[in-house]
């Protein structure tokens, strides 16, 4: 004590004494993999606030409170992040994939010149804007738009009616 006042321990000593407790709290809440990050965040926040901590404060309770809040932050952030997986789940879709009976459309698209075929596929199946399609095709956005329009026009002339693309039953159900 200096001049009748108690002094706080150096922060390094606090980390040495209470680090294991904070790590156990973080591991209990987050698990082993994310606990180290929360532990580091806890002590970084504590380092900034330590000079203002009253001398008679319960340091362990204060650190556990900070750790608790940092763990909540990590949990919230984790809910916003994609989780890595070994194999993404397969989700079959028919969006943009003609069925087995749509060979007429597939054959017509396959007979288009390469740039028209690519422009149609990139714009109508992948949803890319013509600006990006132009980059992919090594041309201007206007040229990509023209190739897409020419490709659609060619497809319309080859495929006589929309009824040949989608067969409906008498009840209006698509087959």
C-alpha positions as CSV (number, residue, x, y, z in Angstrom):
1,X,0.0,0.0,0.0
2,X,1.2,3.5,-0.9
3,X,0.0,6.4,1.2
4,X,-2.8,4.4,2.7
5,X,-4.2,3.2,-0.6
6,X,-4.3,-0.4,-1.8
7,X,-2.9,-1.0,-5.3
8,X,-4.0,-3.3,-8.0
9,X,-2.0,-6.2,-9.2
10,X,-0.3,-5.9,-12.6
11,X,-2.6,-7.0,-15.4
12,X,-0.2,-9.8,-16.3
13,X,-0.6,-11.3,-12.8
14,X,-4.4,-11.2,-13.2
15,X,-4.1,-13.1,-16.5
16,X,-1.8,-15.6,-14.9
17,X,-4.1,-16.2,-11.9
18,X,-7.5,-16.1,-13.6
19,X,-6.7,-17.2,-17.2
20,X,-7.6,-20.9,-16.6
21,X,-10.9,-20.0,-15.0
22,X,-11.9,-17.8,-18.0
23,X,-10.8,-20.5,-20.4
24,X,-13.0,-23.1,-18.6
25,X,-15.9,-20.8,-18.8
26,X,-15.4,-20.2,-22.5
27,X,-15.0,-23.9,-23.2
28,X,-18.1,-24.7,-21.3
29,X,-20.1,-22.2,-23.3
30,X,-18.5,-22.5,-26.8
31,X,-16.7,-25.7,-26.9
32,X,-13.0,-26.3,-27.4
33,X,-12.6,-24.8,-30.9
34,X,-14.0,-21.3,-30.3
35,X,-12.9,-21.0,-26.7
36,X,-9.5,-19.7,-27.4
37,X,-10.9,-16.8,-29.5
38,X,-13.3,-15.8,-26.8
39,X,-10.6,-16.1,-24.2
40,X,-8.4,-13.7,-26.2
41,X,-11.3,-11.3,-26.7
42,X,-12.1,-11.4,-23.0
43,X,-8.6,-10.4,-22.0
44,X,-8.3,-7.8,-24.7
45,X,-11.4,-6.1,-23.4
46,X,-10.3,-6.5,-19.8
47,X,-7.0,-5.0,-20.6
48,X,-8.7,-1.8,-21.8
49,X,-11.0,-1.6,-18.9
50,X,-8.6,-2.7,-16.1
51,X,-7.3,0.8,-15.3
52,X,-10.8,1.9,-14.4
53,X,-11.6,-1.1,-12.3
54,X,-12.0,-0.3,-8.6
55,X,-9.3,-1.7,-6.4
56,X,-11.8,-3.6,-4.2
57,X,-13.7,-5.2,-7.2
58,X,-14.1,-8.9,-7.5
59,X,-11.7,-9.5,-10.4
60,X,-12.8,-13.1,-11.0
61,X,-16.5,-12.2,-11.3
62,X,-15.6,-9.2,-13.5
63,X,-13.6,-11.4,-15.9
64,X,-16.3,-14.1,-16.0
65,X,-18.9,-11.4,-16.8
66,X,-16.7,-10.2,-19.7
67,X,-16.1,-13.8,-20.8
68,X,-19.8,-14.5,-20.7
69,X,-20.5,-11.5,-23.0
70,X,-17.7,-12.4,-25.4
71,X,-19.1,-15.9,-25.6
72,X,-22.5,-14.5,-26.5
73,X,-20.9,-12.4,-29.2
74,X,-19.2,-15.5,-30.6
75,X,-22.4,-17.5,-30.6
76,X,-24.3,-14.7,-32.3
77,X,-21.5,-14.3,-34.9
78,X,-21.5,-18.1,-35.4
79,X,-25.2,-18.0,-36.2
80,X,-24.4,-15.7,-39.1
81,X,-21.4,-17.7,-40.5
82,X,-21.6,-20.6,-42.7
83,X,-20.5,-23.9,-41.1
84,X,-17.9,-25.9,-43.0
85,X,-18.9,-29.4,-43.9
86,X,-17.0,-32.2,-45.6
87,X,-19.6,-32.8,-48.3
88,X,-22.4,-30.2,-48.9
89,X,-25.8,-31.9,-49.0
90,X,-27.1,-32.6,-52.5
91,X,-30.3,-30.8,-53.3
92,X,-31.6,-31.9,-56.6
93,X,-33.5,-29.1,-58.5
94,X,-35.3,-28.9,-61.7
95,X,-34.7,-25.1,-62.0
96,X,-33.0,-24.6,-65.3
97,X,-32.7,-28.3,-66.0
98,X,-34.9,-29.6,-68.8
99,X,-36.4,-33.0,-68.0
100,X,-35.8,-36.1,-70.0
101,X,-38.7,-35.3,-72.3
102,X,-37.4,-31.9,-73.2
103,X,-34.9,-33.2,-75.8
104,X,-36.2,-30.8,-78.4
105,X,-35.2,-27.8,-76.4
106,X,-31.8,-29.3,-75.5
107,X,-31.1,-30.1,-79.1
108,X,-32.1,-26.6,-80.2
109,X,-29.8,-25.0,-77.6
110,X,-27.0,-27.3,-78.6
111,X,-27.3,-26.3,-82.2
112,X,-26.9,-22.5,-81.4
113,X,-23.5,-20.9,-82.2
114,X,-21.2,-21.0,-79.2
115,X,-21.6,-17.3,-78.2
116,X,-25.3,-17.4,-78.5
117,X,-25.5,-20.7,-76.5
118,X,-23.3,-19.3,-73.8
119,X,-25.1,-16.0,-73.6
120,X,-28.5,-17.7,-73.3
121,X,-27.2,-20.1,-70.7
122,X,-25.4,-17.5,-68.6
123,X,-28.3,-15.0,-68.7
124,X,-31.4,-17.1,-68.6
125,X,-30.1,-20.1,-66.6
126,X,-27.5,-18.5,-64.4
127,X,-29.1,-15.1,-64.1
128,X,-25.9,-13.2,-64.9
129,X,-26.2,-9.6,-66.2
130,X,-24.9,-8.9,-69.7
131,X,-22.0,-6.9,-68.3
132,X,-20.6,-10.0,-66.7
133,X,-21.5,-12.1,-69.7
134,X,-19.5,-9.8,-71.9
135,X,-16.4,-10.3,-69.7
136,X,-16.9,-14.1,-69.8
137,X,-17.2,-14.1,-73.6
138,X,-14.5,-11.5,-74.1
139,X,-16.8,-9.0,-75.7
140,X,-18.8,-5.9,-74.8
141,X,-22.1,-6.1,-72.8
142,X,-23.9,-4.9,-75.9
143,X,-22.5,-7.8,-78.0
144,X,-23.4,-10.3,-75.2
145,X,-27.0,-8.9,-75.2
146,X,-27.1,-9.2,-79.0
147,X,-25.9,-12.8,-78.8
148,X,-28.5,-13.6,-76.2
149,X,-31.3,-12.0,-78.2
150,X,-30.2,-13.8,-81.4
151,X,-30.1,-17.1,-79.5
152,X,-33.6,-16.7,-78.1
153,X,-34.9,-15.6,-81.5
154,X,-33.3,-18.7,-83.0
155,X,-34.8,-20.9,-80.3
156,X,-38.3,-19.5,-80.9
157,X,-38.1,-20.2,-84.6
158,X,-36.9,-23.8,-84.0
159,X,-39.4,-24.6,-81.3
160,X,-42.8,-23.9,-83.0
161,X,-45.0,-23.4,-79.9
162,X,-44.7,-23.2,-76.2
163,X,-47.0,-26.2,-75.9
164,X,-44.1,-28.3,-77.2
165,X,-42.1,-27.3,-74.2
166,X,-44.6,-28.0,-71.4
167,X,-47.2,-30.7,-71.7
168,X,-50.3,-30.0,-69.6
169,X,-53.0,-32.5,-68.5
170,X,-56.6,-31.6,-68.8
171,X,-56.6,-30.4,-65.2
172,X,-53.8,-27.9,-65.9
173,X,-51.0,-29.8,-64.1
174,X,-47.6,-29.7,-65.7
175,X,-46.3,-33.2,-66.5
